Amino acid sequence: MTVRRALDLRLSNPLSKKCLAKPYLRLYGLGPETVNCIRNRERQVMADHLDAPGLTSPAMDARVDITDHYAFQKPGDPERTILILSVNPLAPSHADEFRKDALYETLVDTDGDARPNIAFRYRFSPKSDGRQFARVTRAELTGDLEEGHVHEEMETDVLVEHAPVSFGSDVLITEGKSGVRFFAGFRSDPFFFDLVGFLNGFKFTGSDFFIDKNVFGIALDLPNDLLGANPQIGVWARTLVPMTMQPGHLAQADQMGRPAINTVFNHGNDKNIFNVTQPIDQLAALTTSGQTFLQVFTSELEMLGGYSSSQADGIARLLLPDILTFDFSSSAGFLNGRQLRDDVIDISLNLVTNGKITGDGVGPHTDYLSDFPYLGSPHV
């Protein structure tokens, strides 16, 4: 079912022909040799940018392509949490708006069973005369997520209405209900990594490929009580788009828990399958090879890090389900949630290679804001 869904999602996007016609790799500014390298090597390391096969966007739509998501205690205020979701790599090259018929969502597991109990949902109006507006709701969920059904009746709290999207350098913040503050708009990509060095056989030079790239960001500044009573939670993000044959129903297009999981461990159409497989199902779900994702992750760790089978299995079971664990009573960073400055690539390279590679020589950006929404001004 998930393989068929992956194909359907490629056909559901009205911009897919436009995106296919544009050379993603060339727009990244990569030379011919590096482009061929990417095409020949299916493994790429980025947080979650372009994590469908061939370095393309899920559903062939950059507007619903999750690049990163973050969860961290608000600096200076332990009673509040910051949630950030960014989409649209290379913005505004492929898209200069949020998708009007999509659902953007941050999911929260409050009891450790890999099922969401709370959802923060972001919807956007059509863009008209250079303006677009957002609506934010909070839902308390019961049971498993259902294909094609988001159960809008569970959205009992409307946190933000008619929030203007920022398309320039101005930071347009909307004050919402229950002490919530909200931002959505065009921003500097906070991710940092020597992508070209990785593609050239781990020959890192400390050159940050993402230093001048942009995304569209969604940021929520909220009191901790909206996350539930238990401070130890799991967080992940997903995007949903109308189904091809049933446009009145929404299907999951992309999701992200921890950074670089799908881009590192999965290859080919397994990337699409993983993007639409719920965390609770990821351990046992089958890949195109007939192996489970757990078996694939274990094999990758054995190959990349030289781990024993038992060691690799243990690490794979920590990485799956793919959920960002977060104690909102703690100000610590990754692996406790994720802050903008956390060097998740160095941590991931160290883990995956079993210490053979400790980093890429790239550090955090210097354009992060000191206050909400923390994402830097776009490069224009």
Stockholm file with secondary structure:
# STOCKHOLM 1.0

chainA/1-380         MTVRRALDLRLSNPLSKKCLAKPYLRLYGLGPETVNCIRNRERQVMADHLDAPGLTSPAMDARVDITDHYAFQKPGDPERTILILSVNPLAPSHADEFRKDALYETLVDTDGDARPNIAFRYRFSPKSDGRQFARVTRAELTGDLEEGHVHEEMETDVLVEHAPVSFGSDVLITEGKSGVRFFAGFRSDPFFFDLVGFLNGFKFTGSDFFIDKNVFGIALDLPNDLLGANPQIGVWARTLVPMTMQPGHLAQADQMGRPAINTVFNHGNDKNIFNVTQPIDQLAALTTSGQTFLQVFTSELEMLGGYSSSQADGIARLLLPDILTFDFSSSAGFLNGRQLRDDVIDISLNLVTNGKITGDGVGPHTDYLSDFPYLGSPHV
#=GR chainA/1-380 SS CHHHHHHHHHHSCTTHHHHHHSCHHHHTTCCHHHHHHHHHCCCCCCSSTTCBTTTBCGGGCGGGCEEEEEEEECTTCTTEEEEEEEECTTTTSSCSSCCTTCEEEEEEESSSSSSCSEEEEEEECCCBTTBCEEEEEEEECCSSCBTTBCCGGGCCEEEEEEEECBCSSCCCCEECGGGCEEEEEEEECCCCCCHHHHHTTSCCCCCCTTTTCEEEEEEEEEEGGGGCSCSEEEEEEEEEEECSSCTTSEEEEEEESSTTHHHHHCCTTHHHHHHTSCGGGTTTCBCTTSCBHHHHHHHHHHHHHCCCHHHHHHHHHHHCSCCEEEETTCCCCTTSSBCTTCCHHHHHHHHHTTTSCCCCSCCCCSCCCSSTTCCCCCCC
#=GC SS_cons         CHHHHHHHHHHSCTTHHHHHHSCHHHHTTCCHHHHHHHHHCCCCCCSSTTCBTTTBCGGGCGGGCEEEEEEEECTTCTTEEEEEEEECTTTTSSCSSCCTTCEEEEEEESSSSSSCSEEEEEEECCCBTTBCEEEEEEEECCSSCBTTBCCGGGCCEEEEEEEECBCSSCCCCEECGGGCEEEEEEEECCCCCCHHHHHTTSCCCCCCTTTTCEEEEEEEEEEGGGGCSCSEEEEEEEEEEECSSCTTSEEEEEEESSTTHHHHHCCTTHHHHHHTSCGGGTTTCBCTTSCBHHHHHHHHHHHHHCCCHHHHHHHHHHHCSCCEEEETTCCCCTTSSBCTTCCHHHHHHHHHTTTSCCCCSCCCCSCCCSSTTCCCCCCC
//
